């Protein structure tokens, strides 16, 4: 196989994965998070698969393009940012860094020889990285004590926190709880989907010769 043909085929593969991930990102479970976030139908899996098959260079490149598409699809969120600094933070943490991180799934997976365990660890790692980006964004960009207090007071288990935490601590806790509430099911679905796909067709997790 020539180098030109191999590169062309990988480019086509990347385009298909980006298109599939973008379509799946619009298929959301009927749960609403008023300040962003959703549980989708395995929208991260095509990008993770691209990374697992082709390594960090192609994985990060594909994930970065996907992050730009996600930004364009959610660009209206910038209207809620009150300063230029907040807008920059939103673009970086909620989109570019959060989704580009998916391209790193291959690193732990390849260390574990792209086994089922490697696929699971790689998927969990990049989901954790995306969560951390959203977690920091929730405080740095979207910090709102009044809303955080209102949201947490909807849950009986949060009563102790709302009465005993200071403003900053409560906002940090709110960002953790809010982003965890959708990233946990999103992560579980993605890991289960990746493992089922690996069990059904393990060869597709390895680049074709």
Backbone as CSV, one residue per row, in Angstrom:
resi,resn,N_x,N_y,N_z,CA_x,CA_y,CA_z,C_x,C_y,C_z
1,UNK,0.843,-1.192,0.000,0.000,0.000,0.000,0.882,1.247,0.000
2,UNK,0.656,2.166,-0.913,1.471,3.368,-0.981,1.132,4.308,0.160
3,UNK,2.099,5.191,0.470,1.882,6.146,1.552,0.748,7.106,1.219
4,UNK,0.646,7.477,-0.048,-0.403,8.403,-0.473,-1.780,7.784,-0.298
5,UNK,-1.916,6.512,-0.696,-3.194,5.824,-0.561,-3.557,5.678,0.918
6,UNK,-2.559,5.320,1.733,-2.814,5.142,3.160,-3.281,6.443,3.803
7,UNK,-2.636,7.563,3.446,-3.027,8.850,4.006,-4.420,9.255,3.549
8,UNK,-4.712,9.008,2.281,-6.035,9.355,1.752,-7.118,8.553,2.458
9,UNK,-6.853,7.269,2.648,-7.842,6.425,3.314,-8.066,6.869,4.754
10,UNK,-6.991,7.274,5.433,-7.117,7.737,6.811,-7.873,9.057,6.880
11,UNK,-7.656,9.932,5.902,-8.397,11.188,5.840,-9.893,10.936,5.658
12,UNK,-10.216,10.002,4.787,-11.624,9.651,4.563,-12.220,9.070,5.840
13,UNK,-11.443,8.223,6.493,-11.896,7.631,7.748,-12.156,8.715,8.792
14,UNK,-11.248,9.678,8.877,-11.408,10.774,9.840,-12.674,11.579,9.540
15,UNK,-12.905,11.862,8.264,-14.094,12.622,7.874,-15.369,11.870,8.250
16,UNK,-15.374,10.562,8.017,-16.543,9.756,8.352,-16.783,9.722,9.857
17,UNK,-15.710,9.595,10.632,-15.840,9.559,12.088,-16.347,10.893,12.621
18,UNK,-15.850,11.992,12.079,-16.308,13.316,12.505,-17.791,13.493,12.178
19,UNK,-18.180,13.081,10.971,-19.580,13.200,10.573,-20.477,12.359,11.471
20,UNK,-20.063,11.125,11.746,-20.860,10.239,12.597,-20.971,10.795,14.007
21,UNK,-19.842,11.266,14.553,-19.855,11.819,15.906,-20.744,13.056,15.990
22,UNK,-20.709,13.884,14.956,-21.522,15.101,14.943,-23.012,14.774,14.909
23,UNK,-23.379,13.775,14.121,-24.786,13.363,14.055,-25.226,12.782,15.402
24,UNK,-24.398,11.917,15.977,-24.743,11.286,17.253,-24.831,12.305,18.387
25,UNK,-24.064,13.400,18.287,-24.098,14.419,19.339,-25.449,15.130,19.400
26,UNK,-26.216,15.028,18.332,-27.545,15.642,18.304,-28.632,14.675,18.766
27,UNK,-28.258,13.404,18.971,-29.217,12.421,19.477,-29.032,12.359,20.994
28,UNK,-29.864,13.098,21.698,-29.722,13.248,23.140,-30.850,12.534,23.871
29,UNK,-30.527,12.003,25.033,-31.555,11.414,25.875,-32.406,12.536,26.471
30,UNK,-33.675,12.274,26.723,-34.597,13.344,27.144,-34.370,13.791,28.581
31,UNK,-33.174,14.309,28.829,-32.829,14.882,30.125,-32.289,16.279,29.867
32,UNK,-32.663,17.234,30.693,-32.301,18.625,30.409,-31.365,19.179,31.477
33,UNK,-30.274,19.778,31.016,-29.368,20.530,31.882,-29.403,21.973,31.375
34,UNK,-29.949,22.854,32.177,-30.239,24.204,31.690,-28.986,25.001,31.358
35,UNK,-27.855,24.681,31.957,-26.614,25.415,31.691,-25.631,24.578,30.875
36,UNK,-26.158,23.785,29.959,-25.293,23.010,29.078,-25.070,21.600,29.585
37,UNK,-24.545,20.772,28.685,-24.302,19.373,29.031,-25.470,18.499,28.621
38,UNK,-25.156,17.289,28.157,-26.207,16.360,27.752,-25.631,14.955,27.691
39,UNK,-26.520,13.978,27.715,-26.141,12.580,27.531,-26.528,12.204,26.109
40,UNK,-25.550,11.888,25.295,-25.791,11.632,23.877,-25.675,10.143,23.558
41,UNK,-26.006,9.812,22.332,-25.954,8.422,21.882,-24.547,8.110,21.361
42,UNK,-23.608,7.956,22.306,-22.244,7.511,21.989,-21.514,8.463,21.032
43,UNK,-21.746,9.765,21.189,-21.147,10.707,20.244,-19.627,10.767,20.331
44,UNK,-19.053,10.412,21.472,-17.595,10.456,21.615,-16.913,9.221,21.031
45,UNK,-17.663,8.142,20.884,-17.059,6.867,20.496,-16.369,6.895,19.129
46,UNK,-16.936,7.502,18.095,-16.228,7.525,16.804,-14.865,8.225,16.886
47,UNK,-14.772,9.295,17.669,-13.504,10.007,17.806,-12.508,9.166,18.598
48,UNK,-12.988,8.515,19.638,-12.125,7.618,20.422,-11.629,6.471,19.555
49,UNK,-12.503,5.917,18.744,-12.114,4.827,17.850,-11.053,5.289,16.852
50,UNK,-11.204,6.490,16.342,-10.205,7.047,15.424,-8.838,7.122,16.089
51,UNK,-8.812,7.531,17.338,-7.557,7.604,18.089,-6.976,6.215,18.311
52,UNK,-7.816,5.276,18.701,-7.342,3.917,18.967,-6.780,3.259,17.712
53,UNK,-7.364,3.528,16.585,-6.936,2.911,15.336,-5.689,3.564,14.744
54,UNK,-5.568,4.870,14.900,-4.564,5.602,14.128,-3.535,6.368,14.952
55,UNK,-3.641,6.322,16.269,-2.631,6.963,17.094,-2.930,8.408,17.438
56,UNK,-2.061,9.031,18.238,-2.350,10.379,18.756,-2.372,11.472,17.700
57,UNK,-1.539,11.377,16.665,-1.505,12.433,15.658,-2.857,12.549,14.957
58,UNK,-3.325,11.437,14.414,-4.622,11.447,13.734,-5.764,11.607,14.737
59,UNK,-5.605,11.009,15.901,-6.642,11.123,16.913,-6.868,12.552,17.351
60,UNK,-5.777,13.264,17.651,-5.898,14.657,18.082,-6.392,15.558,16.956
61,UNK,-5.903,15.306,15.740,-6.360,16.114,14.606,-7.846,15.958,14.369
62,UNK,-8.318,14.721,14.402,-9.743,14.451,14.206,-10.568,15.052,15.336
63,UNK,-10.086,14.878,16.559,-10.803,15.404,17.723,-10.861,16.929,17.696
64,UNK,-9.787,17.568,17.221,-9.775,19.023,17.156,-10.827,19.539,16.164
65,UNK,-10.903,18.906,14.999,-11.923,19.300,14.026,-13.319,19.098,14.614
66,UNK,-13.500,17.992,15.314,-14.786,17.724,15.968,-15.090,18.806,17.000
67,UNK,-14.064,19.253,17.728,-14.279,20.305,18.734,-14.721,21.608,18.078
68,UNK,-14.167,21.908,16.900,-14.582,23.119,16.188,-16.044,23.027,15.758
69,UNK,-16.447,21.843,15.315,-17.843,21.651,14.909,-18.772,21.785,16.112
70,UNK,-18.352,21.223,17.250,-19.152,21.353,18.464,-19.273,22.816,18.887
71,UNK,-18.177,23.563,18.709,-18.215,24.987,19.041,-19.201,25.737,18.148
72,UNK,-19.149,25.461,16.854,-20.065,26.128,15.918,-21.511,25.780,16.265
73,UNK,-21.738,24.516,16.620,-23.089,24.089,16.964,-23.584,24.723,18.262
74,UNK,-22.657,25.093,19.136,-23.051,25.677,20.417,-22.640,27.123,20.573
75,UNK,-22.377,27.802,19.467,-21.834,29.163,19.517,-22.753,30.150,20.225
76,UNK,-24.048,29.866,20.247,-24.988,30.762,20.927,-24.705,30.870,22.425
77,UNK,-23.982,29.874,22.981,-23.665,29.920,24.407,-22.757,31.087,24.756
78,UNK,-22.020,31.595,23.776,-21.137,32.729,24.043,-21.927,33.972,24.443
79,UNK,-23.178,34.033,24.059,-24.005,35.187,24.404,-24.206,35.310,25.911
80,UNK,-24.050,34.194,26.629,-24.229,34.209,28.077,-22.952,34.581,28.824
81,UNK,-21.836,34.690,28.103,-20.571,35.086,28.719,-20.514,36.606,28.780
82,UNK,-20.284,37.148,29.948,-20.397,38.584,30.139,-19.123,39.344,29.803
83,UNK,-17.998,38.659,29.686,-16.739,39.334,29.370,-16.005,38.581,28.272
84,UNK,-15.040,39.241,27.645,-14.221,38.593,26.626,-13.429,37.438,27.221
85,UNK,-12.942,37.627,28.442,-12.197,36.557,29.115,-13.070,35.323,29.299
86,UNK,-14.321,35.537,29.680,-15.248,34.414,29.853,-15.513,33.725,28.527
87,UNK,-15.626,34.496,27.457,-15.844,33.905,26.138,-14.656,33.039,25.716
88,UNK,-13.441,33.545,25.952,-12.242,32.764,25.623,-12.201,31.490,26.456
89,UNK,-12.510,31.612,27.746,-12.531,30.438,28.615,-13.550,29.422,28.167
90,UNK,-14.709,29.898,27.733,-15.756,29.001,27.241,-15.287,28.244,26.006
91,UNK,-14.711,28.961,25.053,-14.243,28.328,23.812,-13.190,27.268,24.122
92,UNK,-12.259,27.596,24.997,-11.168,26.660,25.297,-11.641,25.476,26.131
93,UNK,-12.284,25.755,27.262,-12.605,24.693,28.214,-13.830,23.883,27.827
94,UNK,-14.846,24.539,27.287,-16.079,23.816,26.959,-16.036,23.131,25.601
95,UNK,-15.117,23.567,24.745,-15.099,23.023,23.389,-13.718,22.515,22.970
96,UNK,-12.777,23.414,22.718,-11.514,23.006,22.094,-10.744,21.992,22.932
97,UNK,-10.488,22.293,24.182,-9.722,21.362,25.019,-10.548,20.130,25.386
98,UNK,-11.819,20.346,25.715,-12.671,19.242,26.170,-12.799,18.148,25.126
99,UNK,-13.048,18.530,23.874,-13.274,17.515,22.847,-11.982,17.077,22.164
100,UNK,-10.984,17.942,22.093,-9.700,17.521,21.522,-9.041,16.453,22.385
101,UNK,-9.302,16.487,23.686,-8.743,15.484,24.600,-9.143,14.064,24.230
102,UNK,-10.253,13.906,23.511,-10.700,12.564,23.110,-9.671,11.871,22.220
103,UNK,-8.837,12.665,21.556,-7.830,12.086,20.669,-6.689,11.404,21.374
104,UNK,-6.662,11.468,22.708,-5.580,10.846,23.489,-5.927,9.440,23.969
105,UNK,-7.078,8.930,23.561,-7.514,7.615,24.056,-6.526,6.505,23.742
106,UNK,-5.764,6.686,22.671,-4.838,5.630,22.248,-3.665,5.428,23.197
107,UNK,-3.320,6.426,23.985,-2.099,6.338,24.799,-2.168,5.220,25.840
108,UNK,-3.143,5.211,26.757,-3.213,4.075,27.689,-3.624,2.784,27.011
109,UNK,-4.433,2.882,25.961,-4.877,1.675,25.268,-3.698,0.934,24.644
110,UNK,-2.798,1.677,23.990,-1.652,1.030,23.352,-0.667,0.489,24.382
111,UNK,-0.592,1.150,25.536,0.256,0.638,26.605,-0.246,-0.721,27.090
112,UNK,-1.546,-0.932,26.947,-2.156,-2.213,27.325,-2.437,-3.078,26.101
113,UNK,-1.735,-2.775,24.999,-1.797,-3.572,23.767,-3.200,-3.626,23.172
114,UNK,-3.927,-2.531,23.263,-5.266,-2.393,22.689,-6.139,-3.607,23.015
115,UNK,-6.073,-4.027,24.265,-6.944,-5.089,24.770,-8.262,-4.473,25.205
116,UNK,-9.178,-5.319,25.679,-10.439,-4.793,26.189,-10.182,-3.835,27.347
117,UNK,-9.233,-4.203,28.205,-8.879,-3.322,29.325,-8.314,-2.005,28.813
118,UNK,-7.478,-2.078,27.767,-6.904,-0.863,27.201,-7.956,0.056,26.620
119,UNK,-8.917,-0.526,25.922,-10.013,0.263,25.351,-10.803,0.944,26.467
120,UNK,-11.089,0.187,27.534,-11.854,0.742,28.650,-11.084,1.858,29.349
121,UNK,-9.800,1.614,29.627,-8.990,2.612,30.334,-8.826,3.871,29.481
122,UNK,-8.565,3.693,28.195,-8.416,4.838,27.313,-9.690,5.664,27.234
123,UNK,-10.822,4.988,27.169,-12.104,5.689,27.101,-12.393,6.447,28.390
124,UNK,-12.165,5.785,29.512,-12.398,6.447,30.800,-11.476,7.648,30.962
125,UNK,-10.215,7.512,30.547,-9.258,8.607,30.717,-9.695,9.862,29.970
126,UNK,-10.100,9.704,28.713,-10.464,10.898,27.941,-11.801,11.478,28.413
127,UNK,-12.687,10.625,28.893,-13.932,11.139,29.469,-13.633,11.936,30.734
128,UNK,-12.664,11.469,31.513,-12.255,12.196,32.713,-11.647,13.544,32.345
129,UNK,-10.824,13.567,31.300,-10.238,14.831,30.856,-11.317,15.815,30.407
130,UNK,-12.306,15.312,29.690,-13.401,16.184,29.270,-14.168,16.698,30.486
131,UNK,-14.401,15.825,31.449,-15.083,16.247,32.679,-14.299,17.340,33.397
132,UNK,-12.987,17.182,33.500,-12.167,18.180,34.191,-12.248,19.538,33.497
133,UNK,-12.260,19.530,32.169,-12.406,20.792,31.434,-13.730,21.463,31.783
134,UNK,-14.802,20.690,31.805,-16.115,21.244,32.135,-16.175,21.676,33.597
135,UNK,-15.525,20.927,34.463,-15.486,21.248,35.892,-14.832,22.602,36.131
136,UNK,-13.672,22.823,35.520,-12.990,24.105,35.685,-13.780,25.229,35.014
137,UNK,-14.384,24.934,33.871,-15.199,25.933,33.197,-16.392,26.348,34.058
138,UNK,-16.977,25.377,34.742,-18.132,25.663,35.578,-17.843,26.684,36.661
139,UNK,-16.604,26.723,37.125,-16.241,27.716,38.140,-15.641,28.968,37.511
140,UNK,-14.676,28.786,36.599,-13.946,29.923,36.045,-14.834,30.767,35.127
141,UNK,-15.623,30.103,34.287,-16.420,30.813,33.284,-17.841,31.077,33.760
142,UNK,-18.459,30.060,34.357,-19.896,30.125,34.623,-20.240,30.326,36.091
143,UNK,-19.301,30.730,36.908,-19.552,30.892,38.341,-20.741,31.815,38.595
144,UNK,-21.727,31.285,39.308,-22.934,32.044,39.628,-23.466,31.500,40.952
145,UNK,-23.161,32.183,42.033,-23.505,31.677,43.360,-25.007,31.490,43.529
146,UNK,-25.788,32.471,43.083,-27.244,32.387,43.266,-27.827,31.185,42.535
147,UNK,-27.380,30.959,41.291,-27.902,29.816,40.550,-27.417,28.509,41.163
148,UNK,-26.123,28.484,41.566,-25.577,27.268,42.184,-26.369,26.905,43.430
149,UNK,-26.677,27.902,44.268,-27.439,27.649,45.486,-28.845,27.153,45.161
150,UNK,-29.486,27.782,44.172,-30.837,27.371,43.771,-30.839,25.944,43.250
151,UNK,-29.845,25.608,42.400,-29.788,24.269,41.810,-29.546,23.211,42.867
152,UNK,-28.615,23.473,43.775,-28.294,22.492,44.807,-29.449,22.307,45.789
153,UNK,-30.203,23.367,46.029,-31.323,23.261,46.971,-32.464,22.408,46.432
154,UNK,-32.383,22.015,45.164,-33.373,21.090,44.620,-33.182,19.667,45.134
155,UNK,-32.044,19.422,45.767,-31.713,18.068,46.217,-31.566,18.067,47.736
156,UNK,-32.277,17.152,48.374,-32.250,17.096,49.841,-30.864,16.768,50.375
157,UNK,-30.114,15.954,49.611,-28.783,15.566,50.086,-27.799,16.722,50.077
158,UNK,-28.138,17.816,49.379,-27.214,18.950,49.278,-27.454,20.004,50.352
159,UNK,-28.447,19.797,51.207,-28.788,20.810,52.204,-27.611,21.143,53.109
160,UNK,-26.865,20.127,53.506,-25.731,20.385,54.405,-24.690,21.253,53.723
161,UNK,-24.434,21.008,52.449,-23.427,21.780,51.725,-23.850,23.239,51.575
162,UNK,-25.090,23.464,51.261,-25.536,24.842,51.029,-25.496,25.666,52.301
163,UNK,-25.573,25.009,53.455,-25.596,25.753,54.718,-24.233,25.857,55.377
164,UNK,-23.276,25.040,54.933,-21.985,24.996,55.619,-20.795,25.394,54.749
165,UNK,-21.007,25.544,53.454,-19.910,25.914,52.570,-19.928,27.406,52.275
166,UNK,-18.743,27.979,52.137,-18.645,29.367,51.720,-18.981,29.510,50.254
167,UNK,-18.996,30.748,49.763,-19.414,31.003,48.385,-18.537,30.287,47.378
168,UNK,-17.209,30.422,47.493,-16.319,29.789,46.530,-16.426,28.271,46.579
169,UNK,-16.411,27.714,47.793,-16.486,26.257,47.940,-17.789,25.721,47.373
170,UNK,-18.876,26.446,47.599,-20.168,25.992,47.085,-20.188,26.009,45.562
171,UNK,-19.571,27.042,44.970,-19.545,27.116,43.501,-18.682,26.002,42.913
172,UNK,-17.577,25.682,43.579,-16.758,24.550,43.125,-17.556,23.255,43.222
173,UNK,-18.256,23.059,44.341,-19.038,21.841,44.529,-20.167,21.747,43.512
174,UNK,-20.818,22.887,43.261,-21.880,22.901,42.259,-21.340,22.485,40.890
175,UNK,-20.190,23.030,40.488,-19.619,22.691,39.187,-19.318,21.202,39.105
176,UNK,-18.792,20.648,40.213,-18.510,19.205,40.231,-19.800,18.405,40.085
177,UNK,-20.793,18.726,40.918,-22.044,17.957,40.917,-22.780,18.090,39.597
178,UNK,-22.844,19.304,39.069,-23.584,19.545,37.828,-22.961,18.783,36.663
179,UNK,-21.648,18.928,36.470,-20.986,18.273,35.340,-20.893,16.763,35.525
180,UNK,-20.759,16.329,36.773,-20.729,14.893,37.061,-22.060,14.249,36.719
181,UNK,-23.160,15.004,36.885,-24.494,14.438,36.705,-24.760,13.998,35.272
182,UNK,-24.095,14.613,34.293,-24.290,14.149,32.913,-23.072,13.405,32.360
183,UNK,-21.873,13.736,32.890,-20.690,13.053,32.375,-20.581,11.618,32.867
184,UNK,-21.109,11.325,34.048,-21.064,9.933,34.529,-21.871,9.015,33.618
185,UNK,-23.162,9.291,33.351,-23.891,8.402,32.420,-23.309,8.424,31.013
186,UNK,-22.807,9.573,30.555,-22.185,9.641,29.230,-20.949,8.740,29.174
187,UNK,-20.159,8.739,30.245,-18.961,7.899,30.309,-19.327,6.428,30.342
188,UNK,-20.285,6.076,31.171,-20.702,4.674,31.279,-21.203,4.162,29.932
189,UNK,-22.046,4.928,29.266,-22.562,4.520,27.963,-21.438,4.354,26.944
190,UNK,-20.471,5.271,26.969,-19.368,5.212,26.002,-18.472,4.014,26.261
191,UNK,-18.168,3.744,27.514,-17.329,2.585,27.850,-18.038,1.289,27.465
192,UNK,-19.312,1.186,27.819,-20.067,-0.027,27.472,-20.137,-0.183,25.963
193,UNK,-20.407,0.903,25.244,-20.461,0.837,23.784,-19.138,0.424,23.181
194,UNK,-18.038,0.973,23.712,-16.709,0.635,23.199,-16.381,-0.838,23.442
195,UNK,-16.720,-1.335,24.622,-16.417,-2.728,24.946,-17.279,-3.696,24.130
196,UNK,-18.541,-3.361,23.933,-19.388,-4.220,23.108,-18.890,-4.252,21.667
197,UNK,-18.467,-3.093,21.170,-17.930,-3.036,19.818,-16.621,-3.817,19.720
198,UNK,-15.799,-3.714,20.751,-14.527,-4.442,20.758,-14.767,-5.953,20.790
199,UNK,-15.742,-6.362,21.592,-16.055,-7.796,21.673,-16.595,-8.315,20.353
200,UNK,-17.410,-7.502,19.678,-18.032,-7.931,18.422,-17.041,-7.895,17.262
201,UNK,-16.179,-6.893,17.242,-15.262,-6.734,16.096,-13.942,-6.118,16.563
202,UNK,-13.113,-6.886,17.247,-11.856,-6.339,17.790,-10.905,-5.810,16.719
203,UNK,-11.014,-6.318,15.497,-10.073,-5.908,14.445,-10.242,-4.447,14.050
204,UNK,-11.434,-3.887,14.215,-11.623,-2.513,13.796,-10.940,-1.526,14.744
205,UNK,-10.450,-2.003,15.869,-9.719,-1.142,16.791,-8.234,-1.059,16.426
206,UNK,-7.859,-1.769,15.392,-6.465,-1.735,14.943,-6.420,-1.242,13.508
207,UNK,-5.456,-0.415,13.223,-5.331,0.153,11.881,-5.118,-0.957,10.863
208,UNK,-5.829,-0.857,9.746,-5.670,-1.842,8.675,-4.300,-1.702,8.021
209,UNK,-3.714,-2.820,7.665,-2.400,-2.803,6.995,-2.541,-2.352,5.553
